[in-house]
């Protein structure tokens, strides 16, 4: 549901975390995780 999320906003969330950690880009709450932009509750989920 974050279709209007800018890349800058995404980077601001991802950068402080490890890219492969639980809150990282590929983690459970990361960019491709279950709550991320491509996850079940994300913009394409």
C-alpha positions as CSV (number, residue, x, y, z in Angstrom):
1,X,0.0,0.0,0.0
2,X,3.1,2.2,-0.2
3,X,2.9,2.8,-4.0
4,X,3.9,6.5,-3.6
5,X,6.9,5.6,-1.4
6,X,9.8,7.4,-2.9
7,X,13.2,5.7,-3.3
8,X,14.6,8.1,-0.8
9,X,12.2,7.0,1.8
10,X,13.0,3.4,1.1
11,X,16.7,4.0,1.4
12,X,16.2,5.9,4.6
13,X,14.6,2.8,6.1
14,X,17.0,0.2,4.6
15,X,20.4,1.9,5.0
16,X,20.6,1.8,8.8
17,X,20.1,-1.9,8.8
18,X,22.0,-4.9,7.5
19,X,20.9,-5.7,3.9
20,X,20.3,-9.3,4.7
21,X,19.2,-9.0,8.3
22,X,15.6,-9.4,9.7
23,X,15.0,-5.7,9.1
24,X,17.2,-5.3,6.1
25,X,16.4,-5.1,2.4
26,X,15.7,-8.8,2.1
27,X,14.6,-9.5,5.7
28,X,11.1,-10.1,7.0
29,X,10.3,-6.4,7.3
30,X,12.6,-5.3,4.5
31,X,12.1,-4.3,0.9
32,X,11.3,-7.9,-0.3
33,X,10.1,-9.2,3.1
34,X,6.5,-10.0,4.2
35,X,5.9,-6.4,5.1
36,X,8.2,-4.9,2.5
37,X,7.3,-3.1,-0.7
38,X,7.0,-6.5,-2.6
39,X,5.7,-8.5,0.4
40,X,2.2,-9.6,1.3
41,X,1.4,-6.2,2.8
42,X,3.5,-4.2,0.5
43,X,2.8,-2.2,-2.7
44,X,2.8,-5.3,-4.8
45,X,1.6,-7.7,-2.2
